Amino acid sequence: MRLSAADLRSRLGFDFRVIQALTSPALGPIRAYASAAELARKREVSVEAGEAGQAALYVVEYRFPILVAAGKRTDSASARFDLLAGGDYPYSAPAVQITSKPLPWSSHVYSPTGTVCLGDGWSNARGRMLAAQLIVHVMKLLNFDEPEPGHSGWNAAAVTHWRDVMKRQKLNPDLAYPILPVSITHGITDPNAGFAPVAPAAPEAGLFAPAAPAFAAVSPTVVASVGNDVGRKPSAFIPAADPGETSFRPIGVGR
């Protein structure tokens, strides 16, 4: 079921706060916009508007060597993240498109349009994967930091190059990935952790207020990975609600 308008704004505001706090030498500016029309006008949202849940589209600049052909690299790439493109955020996956040229040479990037294939991570997270985690996920894909895909994706030559020439290694082994800001995520440093809404919450506050932990520790279970390795057991956190519910609750609290 869809989030209410208030809860969607709360979720988008939480995403904005986490994204704005991401830091890494490999990340350039991250610009937030209310819509594609506002992006075309180059009118970024203010901090106040972003925290109020009005940021729905981000342009992220990645600053690290990225393959654009066999043996050829570029120093940076820009990607657009449209959070609401799927129509049911956060349950539907955002649309991600590389907007810079030349396009990355990757099985995950569709060369005619720059569209990025995200894999199953977002859908498997059932709304608990943050937009900031998706930014890191795409960063890993561009760095060939993933397990054996088992398919050729949109670029069989790139997969063959990774297997035979790169020997299944990362393009940049020492690349520093951003980590989630602990001041917002309550000390949770596992980048693979799933995030669930807090409850109860006042209607005007929304369900994603970071004033209290938005997750609960339990026995390990499968959650969505920031990498492309869904199916491992990388985290000790599970969603606080059933996927069909619109009213979320902490682990251990009755309905």
Summary of the structure (lengths in Angstrom):
residues: 255
radius of gyration: 18.1
end to end distance: 16.7
largest distance: 56.5
contacts: 771
relative contact order: 0.16
helix: 22%
strand: 16%
